[in-house]
Amino acid sequence: MKRVLQLVSNDFEDLELWCPVMRLREAGVTVDLAAEKPGLYHGKYGVPCEVQLSFFDLDAKDYDGILIPGGWAPDKLRRFDKVLSLVRELNDAGKLIGIICHAGWVLASAEILEGKKVTSTPGIRDDMRHAGAEWLDEPVVVDGNLVSARRPPDIPAYEKALVEVLFK
């Protein structure tokens, strides 16, 4: 049984959080939602997300991957050393890291983009390049354990790549 961590903070992009969660759950994956503290969070368009776990209490060794949604949540999430350490540990272990839209900000702050091929919303293209990544304007880019996508219209291809990388 695979287990993936979905990070949450207010102002997440609603579709970019919920669609991958539902797709992975449909594939039999346990997806845990974690935020700074348990409680109710809301997406940019008001969709609620009830979170039971604090990422401060989690260990990367318990997970096969991590998902980071877009929206404005990544700018908040990257301010937590615990989030950055979870991302680094999962990356070092070669486990799935899924990012979409603005989520690349978290990986830039975790300093794991050097030499990686990625995509993101074009608005943070320069941030990705400055972090050492090769930025590509494609719906989905897979580089080893890293799966990146640009925006909501790319979600179907993103979900397919997440499942493929997680189960390979």
Secondary structure, 3 states (H helix, E strand, C coil): CCEEEEECCCCECHHHHHHHHHHHHHCCCEEEEEECCCEEEEECCCCEEEECEEHHHCCHHHCCEEEECCECHHHHHCCCHHHHHHHHHHHHCCCEEEEEHHHHHHHHHHCCCCCCEECCCHHHHHHHHHCCCEECCCCEEEECCEEEECCHHHHHHHHHHHHHHHHC
